Amino acid sequence: MASHRKSRPTGTRVAGIRTPALATAALTSVALLSQTANATPSDDRPTLEEVEKKVDDLYRQAGSATEKYNAAKEKTTKQRKKVDTLLDDVAQRTQKLNDAREELGSFASAQYRTGASVPETATLLLADSPQDYFDQNQLMNRLTGRQKTAVDDYVTQQSETMKKRREATESLETLTDSQKDLKTAKSTVQKKLATARELLSQLTAEEKARLAAIEKKKQQEAARKAAELAKQQAAQEEAERERREEAARQQESGSGSSGTSDGTGSSDSSGSSTPGTSTGTKADKAIAFARAQIGKPYVWGATGPDSYDCSGLTQAAWKAAGVTLPRVTYDQVNAGTTVSVSQAQPGDLVFFYDDISHVGLYIGDGMMIHAPKPGAYVREESIFYDGESSIYSVVRPA
């Protein structure tokens, strides 16, 4: 009699698991769980280099937003002055309109007492549009010369007052838009700076030390580039000096042309700024002012005297030299003659980044004085502090 029992499956038995497939799956799961348990949370954190780049980008974005804030603030200030002037004008014209209305009222009262033309004058005084009413020839014919003058003055004052009121209303709307832009720019700056501070606060002491070492290395490279520029400019000046001397010798060896040699020499040197020239003197004053601000804190939107942002410092420095510069970098970059980096002279403005969001005052030898960023102070630094590619242009104020 045949057995009805099912045959036992063949295969190796591992830890109570009857099939090789199940055994493999279980071992794989254990391995994966083990790897997950051994993984550290720091694997998801950005690298120090990524944090540095992110912070630098945030500071740059904050700098750009600061210039937008400065522009909006300047526009708001100008618009507020315009609105105040218009409102004062409206008040004065309203008073004149009331005076004209009173004079017409006196005529109406006199006509009422004499019984002459009461309805027409009273209606005229109360009409919304006097000019339309006075188009009726019969009323105009009954008015005396003085009354006609009073009516014309009233109509004129009413028209001009309404015009100024419309202008004031439009200016108030523009002012409101400017204030909204100002609020938006301010909020943007604050958010960028808060994010940057948050990223820096999450660094460990070791990471902060490494970050400082990276920054020091960048400063050393910037100083090297500044020294190279200083050497190049010194060579250019020496070559120019030798050229002028050679030209002077040739003039002296010529036949009786010594009287023109001095004039030719001064014309050749017009491209360089010397302490005796007007431009050089003003540049010296601007640099002296900027140097006196070293150590004062950067504060976005500040124009002195206790703190500055970048364009606030350059504006104040050149103001001390008697030259008025616009408030923001976007306008300052157009306030003079553009020159190459190799031709930069003390007092020139050095602009940075494609969005022209930073500016410093060149002091010679590849160095500048600038207000760098929030948390920093006005200082002397290489114009290559953020790499040569960051330099947008060099401008010599007019």
C-alpha positions in Angstrom: 0.0 0.0 0.0 1.5 3.3 -1.1 2.3 5.9 1.5 0.2 9.2 1.4 2.9 11.3 3.1 4.4 14.2 1.2 8.0 14.0 0.6 10.3 16.4 2.6 11.8 19.1 0.4 15.5 18.7 -0.3 18.0 21.4 0.5 20.2 22.7 3.3 18.6 23.9 6.4 20.1 27.2 7.8 19.0 28.6 11.1 15.5 27.2 10.8 15.1 28.5 7.2 14.3 25.8 4.9 15.3 27.2 1.5 18.5 28.8 0.1 16.5 31.7 -1.4 14.9 32.7 2.0 18.3 32.3 3.6 19.9 34.7 1.1 17.1 37.3 1.5 17.4 37.2 5.3 21.2 37.6 5.3 20.9 40.5 2.9 18.4 42.2 5.2 20.6 41.8 8.2 23.5 43.3 6.2 21.5 46.3 5.2 20.2 46.9 8.7 23.8 46.7 10.0 24.9 49.3 7.5 22.0 51.6 8.4 22.8 51.3 12.1 26.5 52.1 11.5 25.7 55.2 9.3 26.4 58.5 11.0 24.1 61.5 10.8 27.0 63.7 9.6 26.9 61.9 6.2 24.1 64.2 5.1 25.8 67.4 6.3 27.3 69.7 3.7 31.1 69.8 3.5 33.0 72.7 4.9 33.8 74.0 1.5 30.1 73.9 0.6 29.2 75.8 3.8 31.9 78.4 3.0 30.6 78.9 -0.6 27.0 79.1 0.7 27.9 81.7 3.3 29.9 83.7 0.8 27.0 83.6 -1.6 24.6 84.7 1.1 26.8 87.7 2.0 27.0 88.7 -1.6 23.3 88.4 -2.0 22.8 90.4 1.1 25.2 93.1 -0.3 23.2 93.2 -3.5 19.9 93.5 -1.5 21.6 96.3 0.6 22.2 98.3 -2.5 18.5 97.8 -3.6 17.5 98.9 -0.1 19.7 102.0 -0.4 18.2 102.9 -3.7 14.7 102.4 -2.4 15.4 104.5 0.7 16.9 107.3 -1.5 13.8 107.2 -3.7 11.5 107.2 -0.8 13.2 110.2 0.8 13.0 112.2 -2.5 9.4 111.2 -3.0 8.5 112.2 0.5 10.0 115.7 0.0 8.0 116.0 -3.3 4.8 114.9 -1.6 5.4 117.4 1.3 6.0 120.2 -1.2 2.9 119.3 -3.2 0.7 119.2 0.0 2.0 122.6 1.0 1.2 123.9 -2.4 -2.3 122.4 -2.3 -2.9 124.0 1.1 -1.8 127.4 -0.2 -4.0 127.1 -3.3 -6.9 125.9 -1.2 -6.6 129.1 0.8 -6.6 131.2 -2.3 -9.6 129.3 -3.6 -11.4 130.1 -0.3 -10.5 133.7 -0.6 -11.9 133.8 -4.1 -15.0 132.1 -3.0 -15.5 134.6 -0.2 -15.1 137.5 -2.6 -17.8 136.0 -4.8 -19.9 135.5 -1.8 -19.6 139.2 -1.0 -20.9 140.0 -4.5 -23.8 137.6 -4.1 -24.7 139.2 -0.8 -24.6 142.7 -2.3 -26.8 141.6 -5.2 -29.2 140.0 -2.8 -29.5 143.2 -0.8 -30.1 145.2 -4.0 -32.4 142.6 -5.5 -30.3 142.3 -8.6 -29.4 139.1 -10.3 -29.9 137.0 -7.1 -30.6 133.6 -8.6 -27.8 133.7 -11.2 -25.0 134.7 -8.8 -26.2 132.4 -6.0 -26.4 129.5 -8.5 -22.9 130.5 -9.8 -21.4 130.3 -6.3 -22.9 126.9 -5.5 -22.2 125.4 -8.9 -19.8 122.4 -9.2 -18.4 123.7 -12.5 -18.5 127.6 -12.6 -16.9 127.8 -16.1 -19.7 125.8 -17.7 -22.3 128.1 -16.1 -20.6 131.3 -17.1 -20.6 130.2 -20.8 -24.1 131.7 -20.8 -23.6 135.1 -22.5 -26.5 136.8 -20.7 -24.9 136.3 -17.3 -21.5 137.4 -18.5 -23.0 140.6 -19.9 -24.4 141.5 -16.5 -21.1 141.1 -14.6 -19.0 144.2 -13.8 -15.3 144.2 -14.6 -14.4 143.6 -11.0 -16.9 140.7 -10.7 -15.5 139.2 -13.9 -12.0 139.3 -12.5 -13.1 137.7 -9.3 -14.9 134.9 -11.2 -11.9 134.3 -13.4 -9.6 134.1 -10.4 -12.0 131.6 -8.7 -12.1 129.4 -11.8 -8.3 129.5 -12.2 -7.7 128.7 -8.5 -10.2 125.9 -8.6 -8.6 124.3 -11.7 -5.0 124.6 -10.4 -5.9 123.3 -7.0 -7.6 120.3 -8.4 -4.5 119.7 -10.6 -2.1 119.9 -7.6 -4.4 117.6 -5.6 -4.2 115.0 -8.4 -0.4 115.3 -8.5 -0.2 114.9 -4.7 -2.4 111.8 -4.9 -0.2 110.3 -7.6 3.0 111.1 -5.7 1.5 109.5 -2.5 0.8 106.3 -4.5 4.4 106.4 -5.8 5.7 106.9 -2.3 3.6 103.9 -1.1 5.2 101.8 -3.8 8.7 103.0 -2.8 8.0 102.2 0.8 6.9 98.7 -0.2 10.2 98.2 -2.2 12.1 99.5 0.8 10.4 97.0 3.1 11.0 94.1 0.7 14.7 94.9 0.3 15.1 95.2 4.1 13.4 91.9 4.6 15.6 90.2 2.0 18.8 91.5 3.6 17.7 90.3 7.0 16.8 86.8 5.8 20.1 86.4 3.9 22.1 87.4 6.9 20.1 85.2 9.3 20.6 82.2 7.1 24.4 82.9 6.9 24.6 83.2 10.7 22.6 80.0 11.1 25.0 78.1 8.9 28.1 79.4 10.7 26.6 78.6 14.1 26.2 75.0 13.2 30.0 74.5 12.6 32.1 72.7 15.2 35.2 74.3 16.7 37.3 72.2 14.5 35.4 73.2 11.4 35.6 76.9 12.4 39.4 76.5 12.7 39.6 74.9 9.3 37.4 77.6 7.8 39.8 80.2 9.3 42.7 78.5 7.7 41.0 78.5 4.3 40.3 82.2 4.7 43.9 82.9 5.6 45.1 81.0 2.5 42.8 83.2 0.4 44.1 86.3 2.0 47.7 85.2 1.3 46.9 84.6 -2.4 45.1 88.0 -2.6 48.2 89.7 -1.0 50.4 88.0 -3.6 48.2 89.2 -6.4 48.3 92.8 -5.0 52.1 92.7 -4.8 52.2 91.6 -8.5 50.0 94.5 -9.4 52.1 96.9 -7.4 55.2 95.7 -9.1 53.6 96.0 -12.5 52.4 99.6 -11.8 55.8 100.5 -10.5 57.4 99.3 -13.7 54.9 101.2 -15.8 55.7 104.4 -13.8 59.4 103.9 -14.2 59.0 103.3 -17.9 56.9 106.5 -18.2 59.5 108.5 -16.2 62.3 107.3 -18.4 60.2 108.1 -21.5 59.6 111.7 -20.3 63.3 112.1 -19.5 64.4 110.9 -22.9 61.8 113.2 -24.5 63.2 116.1 -22.5 66.8 115.3 -23.5 65.8 115.2 -27.2 64.1 118.6 -26.8 67.2 120.1 -25.2 69.5 118.7 -27.9 67.2 120.3 -30.5 67.7 123.8 -32.0 66.4 126.5 -29.6 63.2 124.6 -28.5 63.9 124.5 -24.8 61.0 126.9 -24.1 58.5 124.2 -25.1 60.1 121.2 -23.4 58.4 121.9 -20.0 55.0 122.1 -21.7 55.5 118.9 -23.6 56.7 117.1 -20.4 53.6 118.1 -18.5 51.4 117.1 -21.3 52.9 113.6 -21.4 52.3 113.1 -17.7 48.7 114.0 -17.8 47.7 110.3 -17.5 49.1 110.0 -14.0 47.9 111.6 -10.8 50.5 113.5 -8.8 50.2 115.2 -5.4 50.4 118.6 -7.1 47.4 118.0 -9.4 43.8 118.8 -8.5 42.7 115.2 -9.0 45.6 113.9 -6.9 44.8 116.4 -4.1 41.2 115.3 -4.0 42.1 111.7 -4.1 44.5 112.2 -1.2 41.6 113.8 0.8 39.3 111.0 0.0 41.8 108.4 1.1 42.7 110.2 4.3 39.0 110.3 5.2 38.6 106.6 4.4 41.7 105.7 6.4 40.3 107.5 9.4 37.2 105.2 9.3 39.2 102.0 9.6 37.9 99.9 12.5 34.3 101.2 12.3 31.7 98.5 11.8 29.9 97.6 8.6 26.2 98.2 8.9 24.0 97.8 5.9 22.3 101.0 4.8 24.7 103.1 6.9 26.4 106.3 5.6 28.4 107.3 8.7 29.7 108.8 10.8 29.8 105.8 13.2 29.3 102.9 10.7 29.1 102.4 6.9 28.2 100.0 4.2 30.4 99.8 1.1 28.9 102.6 -1.0 28.2 104.7 2.0 31.9 104.8 2.8 33.0 105.7 -0.8 30.4 108.4 -1.0 31.4 109.9 2.3 35.1 109.7 1.4 34.7 111.6 -1.9 32.3 114.0 -0.2 35.2 114.9 2.2 37.2 115.8 -1.0 34.4 118.0 -2.3 33.1 115.6 -4.9 29.5 114.4 -4.8 28.9 110.8 -5.6 25.5 109.0 -6.0 24.4 106.9 -3.1 24.4 103.4 -4.6 27.0 101.3 -6.4 24.8 101.0 -9.5 25.0 104.8 -10.0 28.5 105.3 -8.6 29.9 103.0 -11.4 28.8 105.6 -13.9 30.1 108.6 -12.0 33.5 108.8 -13.7 35.9 107.4 -16.3 36.5 103.6 -16.5 40.1 102.5 -16.5 41.8 99.2 -16.5 43.0 97.5 -13.3 46.6 98.0 -14.3 45.9 101.7 -14.7 44.2 102.1 -11.3 45.3 105.2 -9.3 44.8 106.1 -5.6 41.3 107.4 -5.1 39.7 105.3 -7.9 36.6 103.2 -7.1 36.9 99.4 -7.6 33.6 97.7 -8.2 33.0 94.0 -7.8 30.7 91.2 -9.1 28.5 91.2 -12.2 25.6 92.8 -10.2 28.0 95.6 -9.1 27.0 95.0 -5.5 30.3 96.0 -3.8 32.8 98.9 -4.1 36.1 99.9 -2.4 38.4 102.9 -2.5 41.8 102.1 -4.2 44.8 103.4 -2.3 47.6 102.0 -4.5 49.8 98.9 -4.6 46.8 96.6 -5.3 45.2 97.6 -2.0 41.9 99.3 -1.1 39.9 100.5 1.9 36.4 99.1 2.1 33.5 98.1 4.3 33.4 94.4 3.5 30.3 92.8 5.0 28.1 92.4 8.1 30.1 91.4 11.1 33.3 92.9 9.7 34.9 96.4 10.0 36.2 99.0 7.6 39.7 97.8 6.7 42.5 97.9 4.2 42.6 94.8 2.0 43.8 93.5 -1.4 41.5 94.3 -4.3 41.9 90.5 -5.1 40.3 89.5 -1.8 37.6 87.5 -3.6 39.7 86.6 -6.6 40.7 88.5 -9.7 37.5 87.4 -11.6 35.3 89.2 -9.0 36.6 92.7 -10.1 33.9 94.3 -12.3 35.6 97.6 -13.2 37.7 100.5 -11.9 36.3 104.0 -12.2 38.0 107.4 -11.7 35.5 109.9 -10.2 35.0 113.0 -12.4 
